[in-house]
Amino acid sequence: MNIPNVLTLLRIFFVPLLVAALLAEDFSRWVQLPVSNEIFALAIFLICASTDLLDGYLARRWKQVTTVGTLLDPIADKLLISSALISLVAKQHVPAWMVILIVGREFAVSGLRSIAAASGLTIKASDGKSKMVAQVIAIALVIASIRWTGLKDLALIGMWAVMLFGIGSAADYFLKFWRKVDDEIKLRGRRELLILERQQQRAARAAARAAARAAARESVHTPATRRSLP
């Protein structure tokens, strides 16, 4: 277990604390915090988001990219973003339909990526970390607007931008997936046709050799038959 993987796991373990800070009204009294729930939740969220950038940087710099880290990192990202958005919907700070589109996009792209991986295909999303950064900024603005209401309009604009950006990137990923699968199907069809043609050619050559051997045997027996006649 290396440091980048530990940071990824910490991001996952902090998710319940973030949800509790957003949903529990008297959370600050339970843990005796000197700040309000919203500020504590904002701090937890930003710390978790920063570990997403830090673990990838350290893994590449220290050459500690592992299969476990590659699998856990997107899971941790989706848990963090989805749990924060769903908690904000429960507190009626974000429209539910908007969160459904954003979270649904994540599951749809993950499903397409799994289908592609099962077929031996690798399709990379074009948005990369830019989507995650946009989501972090928008959600941070929404959490901050709970405390400072003057940020509500800016937070709503940020959520609209995240939703539209997510829909656009999902459509782009679907087109890439469709082209990749279509090209793979066509390639497999050409391979199967080539194999069939080779099999037919082998069968034709085998039939030609068999016919040649039969003709050779017939030519050998024919003179002897003629000599035996009176």
Buried (B, 14 or more C-beta within 10 A) or exposed (E): EBEBBEBBBBBBEBBEBBBBBBBBEEBBEEEEEEEBBBBBBBBBBBEBBEBBBBBBEBBEEEEBEEEEBEEBBBEBBBBBBBBBBBBBBEBEBBBEEBBBBBBEBBEBBEEBBEEBEEEEBEBEBEBEEEBBBBBBBBBBBBBBBBBEEEBBEBBBEBBEBBBEBBBEBBEEBBEBBEEBBEEBEEEEEEEEEEEEEEEEEEEEEEEEEEEEEEEEEEEEEEEEEEEEEE
